[in-house]
Every structure is written in C-alpha cells, then in structure tokens.
Amino acid sequence: MRIATWNVNSMLARLPRVLDWLATAKPDVVCLQEIKCSATEFPTAELAGLGYDTAVHAAGRWNGVAVLSKIGLDDVRRGLLDEPGFQAEGAMLPANEPRAIGATCGGVRLWSVYVPNGRELGHLHYQYKLQWLDALRATVDEELAKHNRFAVLGDFNIAPTDEDVWDISAFVNSTHVSEPEREALARLRDSGLADVHPRALKYDVAFTYWDYRQLCFPKNRGMRIDLVYANGAFVAGVKDAYVDREARKGSNPSDHAPVVVDLA
C-alpha cells in the first residue's frame, strides 16, 4: 500500500500537476491539505477517472482537506472532537473550520490534517493553533483504541526539531519552532504515535516545504513540517518513506512536496 500526504495549496490551481503526479506515483491513498475550494468545486470526476474515491471537508477558498483512495473509503469523519473555533476581530468563525478529516482505507485508519499556521507568537491565531492541537490529541486518543493501524498525516505547520529547518537562527521568535508548539507535538507522540521520518532524495534533510520567495527552493532553504505520525502497527509495516522533491519543481508548483510512505 502506498500512502501519501500533500499540501497542494489550491486543488483547482494545481489540478493538472496533481493528476500527473497521481498517474506517475500511483499512490493508493492520498491525504490532501489546503485544497482551497468548496466540496462542490472539488474535482471528483477527474479523480474518479484515475480510480479514486474521494472524501472532502471544505468550505470555500480557505483551508480544506480531503482523502483520496483506491482501496476503500469508510467511516469518514469530518472535524475533531471538541474542535475550537477562531475568534478574529470580534467575529467567531465556525467551530468546524475544515482542517481535519478521517477515513479508513484498506483497513488503515488515516487522518488528513491541516494544523493552523499560528501567524506570530502571541497572536490569537497562535493560541487557536495550540487549542486545535489539543483537540487533535483528544481525537487521536479516542480513535487509537478503535483501530489497529493508524496514522495522522498532513501539514502540521511545526518543525519538530532544529534540524528540521534550514537555519534555526532565521526563526528566532517565530512560530513553527516555538517550544509550546513542539511540546504539543510531543504530547501527540506520547499518545502512542511515532514520527515516520522520510528519506531525502537530495541533500541531507528531507524538507517538505520551501517558501516561494527569495529562491528558497533552489537554495534548499526549507522546513520539514509535513509529517506522518503513526502507531506501532503502522510503523512496523513501513517499507520506505521519502519526500518527492521532484513534485516541487517546474511551473506553478505547490510550495510543499508530497511525503510518500510504502506500507507492507
């Protein structure tokens, strides 16, 4: 079984590239994030032409997650347990902001997650991020007891260690590397999950994200923020894991590359 996670940064803008990659890489299951379209706009027919069933959690031009599967798509669950909302400029946004969707595919329970960015330390969105991560852990705690093979995949917007960014000195007083965020990741791992480290196809560290600006991709100024957190039964079956850096190249790419896991 080949499982992938990919922040596509707009499914409609990236559709030709996504379809080409699916046809070439041939994943059985794909967890997508930041699809940036409504459920009705999602290209279900085009994906069905490649053999994928789809489950989507989306509300329009922001956020949005999905699961694509060739091997079954059962027990779909949209949103987290006691998921928080985000209060912006006095307005409370819906608590079910589309950032998490779970499904069982070929006997493996998978969650596609798009963790809030946090914006900057001390921002309301940063507090929302930490609250959201607490809700994710509560959901994982509930679900782990029900499923043998389990994984949470997606854009966590957190680099687990200093080695997961190109230069930690460039991130002083920044989100994505702060101790509260990393402690939230540690609590998630403590629930019974492990970080499935992908191998790098080039360079020493398997970065998954490179900013569009300042030639960050050619200079490999990246971050490893797209993660696969899995339970022991899942990890025991991992035959290979890698970042498909080639998918970040060329015209009109996402700023993220897919993470691919081959599972026995």
N, C-alpha and C positions, 0 to 999 in steps of 0.2 A: 504494500500500500504506500503510495506517495502522497504526502500531505504538505501543503504549502500555506504560507501566510504572506499577505502583500497589502501594504497601504498603497492604493493605486492613485490617490489624490485626484479624484474625479473619474468615475467609471465611464461617463459619456465622452469626456475629453480623451481618455486613454483607451477607448474600446478597441481600435484596430491593433494596438500593441498588446493588449490583454489577450485578444483572440489568437494572435500569432504566437504569443508565449504559451498559451494553453495547448495549442496544436503541437508545439515543439517539445515542451517539457513533459506534457502528458500527466499532470497530477490527477490523482483520483478524487482528492478533496482539496478545496482552496478556501481559506478564510480571508475575506477582504475587509479592508477598513477605508474610511474616508471616501465612500462612494459618491457622496455629494449629489444625490438625485433622489427623487421620490420612489416609492415602491412601484408605482405605475410606469415610471420612466425607465426603470431598470431593464436592461436588455435580455430579458428572459428567453425570448425566441432565439436570438443569436447564440446564446449559451446552450440552449436545448439542441441546437444544430450540431454542437460538439459533444452531446451526450450528457450534459449536466442538468440535474435538478437544482433548483435554487430556493433558498430561504432568505428573506430580506427584512431588515429592520431599518427603516429610513423615513425621513420626514421632509426632505427637500434639499436645499442647496448646501446644507452644512452636515458634517459628521456622516453617519450612516455606516452600517456593517452588513455583511452577507456571508453565507456559506454556500459553496457550490459543491455538488457531489455526484459522482458516477456510481456510487456503491450504496445508495440508500440515504434517506434524509428523514429521520424520525424524531419524535419527541422534541419538536422545535420549541424553544423558549426565548422570548424576547424581553430583554431588560433584566436587571439584577434584583436580588432580594433587598427590599427597603432602599431602593436606589435614590440618592439625593437629587434635588434639583439645583439649579444655579441661579442665584439672585444677582441680576445685573441692572444697575441704575434704577433700583427700586422695583423692578418687574421680576416676578418669579417665573422662570421658564418651566415647561412641563417636566415632571419628575422622570418621565420615561424618555429622556433625550436619547436618541438612537445610537448607543455606543457599545452594546453587548448583545450577542445572540448565540444561543447554544443549540446543538443538534447532535444526534447520534448517527454516525456514518460507518457502515460496515462493522458495527459492534464497538466502535470507539467513540467516546463522548468528547466533543470538541466545542470550545467556546472561542468565537472571534470577538476581540475586544479592541476598542479604541479609547485608551485612557485620556482624560482631559489633559491639555497641554500645561496648564498652570500659569502661563504668561510670565509672571515675575514673582519673586519672593514677596510675601506679604499681601499679594493681590487676593481679592475674593475668589478668583478662579483657582488660585493655588490651594486655598482651603477646601474648595469644592473638589479638587483633584484628590486630596488626602481622604476626604469623606467618601469619595467614589471608590477609592482603593479599599477602604474598609468594607464597603458594600460588596465589592468583588470577593474579598476574602470570605465574608459570610456566605456568599453564594457557593463558593468553592467548598467550604466546609460542609454545606448541605448536600452538594452533589457528589462529593467524593465517596460518600457512604453508599451511593446507589450504583456506581459504575466501576467496572474492573479497570479498563484502560481509559485514561482521562488526561486531557491537556487543555491549557488556556494559551491561545496564540494571538499575536497581534502587535499593534503599535502601543507600547507601554509608555512612551514619552519619558522614559527613565533609562539612564545608562547605569547598569548595576555596579560597576567599579570604575576607578580612574582609568584603567587600561581600556575601557570601552569608549573612550573619546580620544580624538586625535591629539589633543593637548589640554590637559586639565587646567593649566594656567589661563586658558582662554575662557573658562567657565566660572571664574570666581564670582560668587554672589549671584549665581544663575540657577534657574530651575533645571530639571533633568539630572542634576548631580547632587542635589542637596541631601543632607542626612535624613530629614523626615521622609523624603520620597524613597530613599534607599532602605530605610527602616520598614516602610510599608511593604516593599518588595520582599524583605527578609521575613516579615510576618506571613506573607503569602507562601513563601517557600516552607516555612515552619508548619503550615497546614498539611504538608505531605507532598510537596512538589519539588522538582529539581529543574535547574536551568539546563536545557539541551543546547550545548554550545555548537554552533555550526563551524565548519572549517572554512577558511578563507581560500578563495580561488586565486587571489593575488594579494600581495602584502602579508603582513604578519597577523593582523587582526581582522576579523570578519565584520567590518562595519556594514550597517544596513541602511543608513540614511546619510545623505550629503546635501547641504543647502545648495540651492540653485545659484547663489551669489558667489562672487569672488573666486571663481574657478575651483570651488571646493571639491568637486568630483575628480577632475584631473589631478589635483594636488593630494587627493585622498584625505582630505580634512573631514572625516566622517564621525559617526557615532553608531554604536550598537544599541538601538532602542526597540527594534522589532524582535520580540522574544518568543520562545517556546518553553512554557513551564508545564511539566508533566509529572504524573505519578510514577511509582516504581515499575508497575506493569508495562506502562508505555515505554519508559526509558529502556527497560530490558529488551525491548524489541527493536530499538533503533539500530539500523544498519549503516546509515550515513546521514549527515546533515550538512548543508552548505548554503551560502548566500550566492544567489545567481547574479553576480555583479554585472554580467552582460546585459541584463534587462534594464540597467540604469543608463546605458549608453544610447547614442543616436538622438533623433529628433523627437521632441515632445515627450520626454520620459516622465514618469513619476520621480519624485525626489527620494523615494525608497526603492530598495531592491527586494525581490522575493526571498524568503527563507524557505528552504525545501528540506523535508525530513522523509527519508525512506524507512518504512517500518515493516518488520517481518510480520 
